[in-house]
Amino acid sequence: MLNGFKNPGRVALIGGQSEIGLSIVTQLPEDKSREIVLIGRSGDYVLDVTDKAARERVIGELFDAGDVDLVVIAVGLLGNDSKLSTTENLLAAIDVNFLSTVHLLELISDRMKQQAHGTILVISSFAQVRPRDDNFRYGSTKAGLDFYARGLASTLKGSGVTLIILRPGFVKSKMTEGMEIAPFAITVQECGKYGVAALKSRDLVTWAPSILKYVALIFKSLPPSVFRKISHR
Amino acid sequence: MLITDPVLVTGWGRNFSSLSKRASIATIAQAQEVVAHAADTRGLLPVGLHRSYGDSALNSGGVLVDLSALNGIEIDSVARTAIVGAGVTIRELESSALQHSLFPPVVPGTGFVTMGGAIASDIHGKSHHKTGSFSRCVNWIKVLLSSGEIVQLFPSDQEFWATVGGLGLTGIILELELNLRELSSNSADVKEFRVKDLSAMIDLLGRSDKDYEHTVAWIDLSGDYRGRGVVSLGNYGSEQVKIRGGGSSGPSLPSIGGANFITPLTVKAFNEVWFRKPLKHGTVALNKYMHPLDGVSNWNRIYGDAGFLQYQFVIDEGREEIFEKLFAGLRSLKAASFLGVLKKFGEATPAPLSFPRPGWTLTLDYPTTVPGLERFLQGFDEELVAAGGRIYLIKDSRVSHSLVPLMYPEIEKWRTIRSTMDPTGLWQSDQARRLRLC
């Protein structure tokens, strides 16, 4: 349950090894008695997110063990595993970033509605703004997730449950190691701060950094020939 | 009886809110029906007038059982007892009792508390040093259990003491019998004294308790945080006074657009005026003396939409150094409280979760927006526990669940008795979940 300062007592991080996810939950206002449940390839609940039956079982057990105030969904594949082909990477990204995450959100939102309280934080991406030649496959999985999350957020109005979306741009982390750093890049720590701020503001969408909101508007308005030129890195 | 769709309910501090269905019951049979048909995993919680400051009277996703219609009062003026429904308020009981020149021996600062709530939080008043808490004047309590059975509990039963201070988590209190005291009039004789700091306050309260029925001090925690204030000492009076109106409460705070007016500057200004106002010395109407807070309805709105928290704790006599630590911390946070109250408690009851025990109890209010307050109170809680003190759960909104067993060492005993009274875990509340009480 939240305390009187509206800070969460029990938090679940799906993607327990996600640097951004950990950065968010560890930068919440300090509370030594807060329970942080890590869910993923290792952690308090071991979960292969692509396993449907496992998703159902773990979310069930998570909520059976007590009310959850905040779930941060931080699973994701960039789809750039050099051991896999382009198609294999794409299918894996669709599975993790879209299919499995959407199913998790269905399961989590159902249980949270029964609680009649709670917040879900979905980590989307700047990549979902407009398809770029160099990351449209990844971008499409995030676009699908983002669309679904916005729809779900709307249906949750009045239920006591809130869904918020964080859209980070380029974050300097293990996931993006070796990649050319894009403009407006931020650190994992800064991304975490934006996540915590998003939880306080309760705005539906928070961009990290905030300037990306305007960059997105510009991106969307450029004619295709211009956009193609600037999106080739 | 109607079970509503989920509605948003807040605590008195307005810093908690949750969605629950409400079942308003008017008869015992209806209460049994709600219990029998409770299919939800989120359970039921009996509630009164929602004067608990935090989340004690909230049950997110579940059902709140509203007993305000159980409001029968039967006074036996020969035996000096009253049998009251759980929905009867302190105000209503006082009014009825006064007609027989009787009065409840223990009343809290507000009259807007139900009999059920009075038991569930084992309320106390400024007479605690002489009379103990509310449960001390109760002869029996009738409780509807989750099994559907109605039991009559006496002070010789451990279930009685589990229900006292039990926050509604043992069953639905339906009715109770309490003792009343005789009065020779409807007034109180009051003397007030200004004191320049905490140690003068402690000294005067300590010396006065034996000669006065009602003793309490208002303490100024703003400005230089010396703990100056006004000590109020009272006895039941012998002169009959005129009581205005039919007991309607005073003006209501107008809608102020959700803003918070409580800042260090406004508090300092208010407290300066309050400290210097003329001291009462004489006879006042009993109901006004007992319930000064009820003068303005909805006073809790003055803190705005973010709400406020009340922090009340008790510390043993001889451990007053804890106040120095507290005041120093509040001074550095520039956290100013305009409703500080200090009182000396008398004896405790056998109830495992009842709050009052011998020592000093201090009560403070703060807006939730004071920077650094959450962190500071977390640290202060640990000092409090180390000094053997504890927090009043009905006021709480942020204590760590891990400290609760240290503050209430008999909680395991309470849990055991509670689970025999409610093996299916039907009674649930947001506070019980937050503090892992059950």
Interface residues (C-beta under 8 A of the other chain):
Chain A: M1 L2 N3 G4 F5 K6 N7 G9 P29 E30 D31 K32 S33 G66 D67 Q114 Q115 A116 H117 S159 G160
Chain B: P6 G13 N15 F16 S18 L19 S20 T41 R42 G54 D55 S60 G61 G307 L309 T368 L373 E374 R375 Q378 S397 R398 S400 H401 S402 D430 Q431 R433 R434
